Amino acid sequence: MDQGVGEGVDQEVGERAGEGVVVYWRPGCPFCMKLRLRLRFARLRYTEVNIWRDEEAAAFVRSVANGNETVPTVTVAGHPLINPSKRQLMQAVETHAPHLLT
């Protein structure tokens, strides 16, 4: 599992299990870079998973994105979002994982 480092990144295994926010990304994806940068300023703890280094993660993304490896794909407490805006993601956190905002 390849996880990112830096402000806002949580490397707890429980996050990946569906209790928090997981951002599935791949190198070179401009949409991923944009979302990840915006999330770092949001002070939201999350886990980053590079789908090019984690076949299980790639398979998960394909399973929720109609067979495509569309990134960023984000899960919030197990609820998938395909290429969400920061606003959509934060609304999902408020709905499904408000404890992450305190």
Backbone as CSV, one residue per row, in Angstrom:
resi,resn,N_x,N_y,N_z,CA_x,CA_y,CA_z,C_x,C_y,C_z
1,MET,0.848,-1.169,0.000,0.000,0.000,0.000,0.888,1.224,0.000
2,ASP,0.696,2.118,-0.937,1.489,3.333,-1.033,0.656,4.492,-0.523
3,GLN,1.058,5.045,0.610,0.315,6.152,1.176,1.152,7.403,1.111
4,GLY,0.484,8.523,0.949,1.167,9.803,0.902,1.597,10.254,2.278
5,VAL,2.409,11.290,2.293,2.852,11.869,3.546,2.587,13.357,3.506
6,GLY,2.571,13.967,4.671,2.407,15.408,4.724,1.189,15.806,5.524
7,GLU,0.958,17.094,5.596,-0.154,17.665,6.344,-1.464,17.025,5.922
8,GLY,-2.231,16.588,6.906,-3.560,16.082,6.630,-3.640,14.613,6.287
9,VAL,-2.532,13.939,6.152,-2.577,12.541,5.735,-2.558,11.643,6.962
10,ASP,-3.530,10.764,7.064,-3.636,9.835,8.178,-3.293,8.447,7.674
11,GLN,-2.343,7.788,8.322,-1.916,6.479,7.860,-2.489,5.349,8.706
12,GLU,-3.547,5.610,9.453,-4.171,4.577,10.257,-4.843,3.548,9.358
13,VAL,-4.667,2.289,9.687,-5.278,1.215,8.908,-6.797,1.326,8.946
14,GLY,-7.362,1.758,10.049,-8.810,1.900,10.172,-9.394,2.846,9.154
15,GLU,-8.649,3.842,8.747,-9.129,4.776,7.736,-9.410,4.031,6.440
16,ARG,-8.534,3.127,6.087,-8.678,2.364,4.851,-9.838,1.389,4.951
17,ALA,-10.175,1.002,6.174,-11.245,0.026,6.375,-12.634,0.641,6.285
18,GLY,-12.731,1.929,6.048,-14.037,2.524,5.852,-14.501,3.447,6.948
19,GLU,-13.665,3.748,7.923,-14.069,4.610,9.019,-13.792,6.079,8.738
20,GLY,-12.971,6.380,7.752,-12.578,7.761,7.504,-12.625,8.102,6.031
21,VAL,-11.668,8.927,5.609,-11.592,9.395,4.229,-10.376,8.768,3.563
22,VAL,-10.582,8.164,2.402,-9.499,7.568,1.626,-9.543,8.166,0.225
23,VAL,-8.406,8.710,-0.210,-8.288,9.287,-1.550,-7.470,8.328,-2.408
24,TYR,-8.097,7.753,-3.416,-7.418,6.873,-4.366,-6.945,7.750,-5.520
25,TRP,-5.661,7.657,-5.846,-5.065,8.541,-6.842,-4.036,7.773,-7.650
26,ARG,-3.459,8.452,-8.652,-2.329,7.892,-9.403,-1.428,9.048,-9.815
27,PRO,-0.145,8.777,-9.997,0.791,9.827,-10.411,0.398,10.434,-11.760
28,GLY,0.598,11.723,-11.883,0.345,12.421,-13.135,-1.093,12.862,-13.341
29,CYS,-1.982,12.531,-12.439,-3.393,12.897,-12.576,-3.598,14.328,-12.078
30,PRO,-3.921,15.270,-12.979,-4.084,16.661,-12.549,-5.279,16.855,-11.619
31,PHE,-6.329,16.060,-11.793,-7.499,16.173,-10.923,-7.159,15.716,-9.505
32,CYS,-6.317,14.691,-9.418,-5.866,14.202,-8.114,-5.012,15.251,-7.419
33,MET,-4.081,15.837,-8.159,-3.206,16.855,-7.576,-4.019,18.021,-7.034
34,LYS,-5.004,18.446,-7.796,-5.840,19.582,-7.395,-6.612,19.259,-6.114
35,LEU,-7.257,18.100,-6.070,-8.032,17.724,-4.890,-7.134,17.537,-3.675
36,ARG,-6.013,16.857,-3.841,-5.107,16.613,-2.720,-4.578,17.920,-2.149
37,LEU,-4.254,18.878,-3.002,-3.781,20.179,-2.532,-4.878,20.880,-1.734
38,ARG,-6.079,20.879,-2.252,-7.190,21.532,-1.551,-7.491,20.862,-0.215
39,LEU,-7.363,19.552,-0.158,-7.622,18.851,1.100,-6.571,19.162,2.152
40,ARG,-5.363,19.382,1.739,-4.318,19.710,2.715,-4.622,21.023,3.419
41,PHE,-5.250,21.952,2.718,-5.627,23.222,3.331,-6.913,23.104,4.149
42,ALA,-7.654,22.027,3.978,-8.906,21.827,4.715,-8.668,21.245,6.102
43,ARG,-7.458,20.823,6.387,-7.110,20.209,7.676,-7.955,18.971,7.977
44,LEU,-8.255,18.233,6.946,-9.009,16.994,7.077,-8.023,15.837,7.026
45,ARG,-8.104,14.953,8.002,-7.214,13.789,8.011,-7.744,12.760,7.018
46,TYR,-6.839,12.237,6.206,-7.237,11.270,5.191,-6.053,10.384,4.844
47,THR,-6.352,9.306,4.159,-5.341,8.371,3.690,-5.277,8.468,2.174
48,GLU,-4.068,8.462,1.631,-3.875,8.472,0.180,-3.411,7.093,-0.264
49,VAL,-4.009,6.574,-1.332,-3.624,5.266,-1.854,-3.376,5.387,-3.355
50,ASN,-2.158,5.072,-3.768,-1.758,5.103,-5.174,-2.234,3.808,-5.832
51,ILE,-3.188,3.921,-6.757,-3.752,2.705,-7.369,-2.771,2.007,-8.303
52,TRP,-1.704,2.669,-8.706,-0.699,2.019,-9.541,0.232,1.137,-8.715
53,ARG,0.200,1.275,-7.405,1.048,0.454,-6.541,0.250,-0.507,-5.674
54,ASP,-1.056,-0.458,-5.795,-1.908,-1.282,-4.945,-3.029,-1.876,-5.806
55,GLU,-2.861,-3.120,-6.219,-3.828,-3.759,-7.115,-5.206,-3.884,-6.480
56,GLU,-5.269,-4.134,-5.178,-6.570,-4.202,-4.510,-7.286,-2.864,-4.592
57,ALA,-6.539,-1.790,-4.418,-7.125,-0.450,-4.509,-7.608,-0.179,-5.928
58,ALA,-6.819,-0.566,-6.922,-7.222,-0.376,-8.320,-8.498,-1.163,-8.616
59,ALA,-8.578,-2.378,-8.103,-9.776,-3.200,-8.307,-10.989,-2.561,-7.635
60,PHE,-10.782,-2.002,-6.450,-11.885,-1.321,-5.769,-12.379,-0.139,-6.601
61,VAL,-11.449,0.675,-7.095,-11.833,1.836,-7.906,-12.623,1.377,-9.130
62,ARG,-12.148,0.334,-9.797,-12.887,-0.185,-10.959,-14.291,-0.647,-10.564
63,SER,-14.417,-1.217,-9.369,-15.716,-1.742,-8.931,-16.741,-0.645,-8.676
64,VAL,-16.291,0.554,-8.341,-17.239,1.647,-8.068,-17.312,2.661,-9.201
65,ALA,-16.446,2.519,-10.210,-16.391,3.489,-11.314,-16.692,2.831,-12.659
66,ASN,-17.670,1.946,-12.669,-18.110,1.304,-13.919,-16.984,0.638,-14.695
67,GLY,-16.060,0.004,-13.981,-14.975,-0.718,-14.629,-13.781,0.133,-15.007
68,ASN,-13.842,1.423,-14.725,-12.743,2.335,-15.069,-11.886,2.643,-13.848
69,GLU,-10.661,3.016,-14.094,-9.780,3.452,-13.008,-9.836,4.981,-12.912
70,THR,-11.028,5.496,-12.667,-11.244,6.931,-12.572,-10.733,7.440,-11.234
71,VAL,-9.819,8.389,-11.305,-9.284,9.000,-10.096,-9.345,10.517,-10.237
72,PRO,-9.471,11.224,-9.129,-9.560,10.673,-7.789,-10.917,10.014,-7.528
73,THR,-10.843,8.896,-6.859,-12.018,8.277,-6.260,-11.783,8.384,-4.769
74,VAL,-12.809,8.764,-4.047,-12.676,8.992,-2.610,-13.761,8.208,-1.896
75,THR,-13.418,7.616,-0.755,-14.448,7.032,0.094,-14.506,7.827,1.387
76,VAL,-15.724,8.057,1.831,-15.977,8.715,3.115,-16.797,7.738,3.935
77,ALA,-16.180,7.179,4.955,-16.837,6.167,5.790,-17.455,5.072,4.922
78,GLY,-16.715,4.672,3.880,-17.151,3.592,3.008,-18.048,4.004,1.853
79,HIS,-18.440,5.262,1.777,-19.300,5.756,0.697,-18.428,6.323,-0.422
80,PRO,-18.482,5.729,-1.624,-17.596,6.172,-2.708,-18.082,7.440,-3.413
81,LEU,-17.110,8.262,-3.803,-17.339,9.463,-4.607,-16.355,9.398,-5.764
82,ILE,-16.832,9.584,-6.980,-15.970,9.519,-8.154,-15.661,10.941,-8.608
83,ASN,-14.386,11.291,-8.627,-13.901,12.609,-9.039,-14.686,13.745,-8.386
84,PRO,-14.759,13.752,-7.036,-15.541,14.789,-6.369,-14.798,16.122,-6.293
85,SER,-15.569,17.188,-6.182,-14.977,18.489,-5.866,-14.713,18.505,-4.360
86,LYS,-13.935,19.463,-3.909,-13.696,19.585,-2.468,-15.030,19.796,-1.753
87,ARG,-15.900,20.589,-2.333,-17.198,20.865,-1.720,-18.019,19.581,-1.577
88,GLN,-18.078,18.778,-2.636,-18.820,17.511,-2.572,-18.232,16.595,-1.506
89,LEU,-16.922,16.558,-1.434,-16.255,15.710,-0.449,-16.563,16.178,0.968
90,MET,-16.476,17.475,1.212,-16.736,17.992,2.553,-18.201,17.783,2.946
91,GLN,-19.119,17.872,1.994,-20.528,17.588,2.280,-20.705,16.122,2.665
92,ALA,-19.995,15.236,1.985,-20.063,13.809,2.320,-19.494,13.555,3.710
93,VAL,-18.435,14.256,4.069,-17.864,14.114,5.414,-18.882,14.588,6.450
94,GLU,-19.519,15.718,6.217,-20.541,16.221,7.145,-21.669,15.213,7.326
95,THR,-22.042,14.533,6.254,-23.143,13.572,6.294,-22.737,12.237,6.905
96,HIS,-21.603,11.680,6.467,-21.236,10.310,6.823,-20.169,10.181,7.911
97,ALA,-19.407,11.234,8.146,-18.322,11.148,9.137,-18.080,12.501,9.805
98,PRO,-19.116,13.085,10.406,-18.956,14.421,10.993,-17.917,14.477,12.106
99,HIS,-17.641,13.340,12.735,-16.626,13.317,13.795,-15.238,13.694,13.276
100,LEU,-15.017,13.588,11.970,-13.715,13.944,11.404,-13.524,15.453,11.310
101,LEU,-14.585,16.216,11.488,-14.510,17.668,11.363,-14.233,18.362,12.690
102,THR,-14.187,17.621,13.778,-13.956,18.257,15.083,-12.513,18.227,15.477
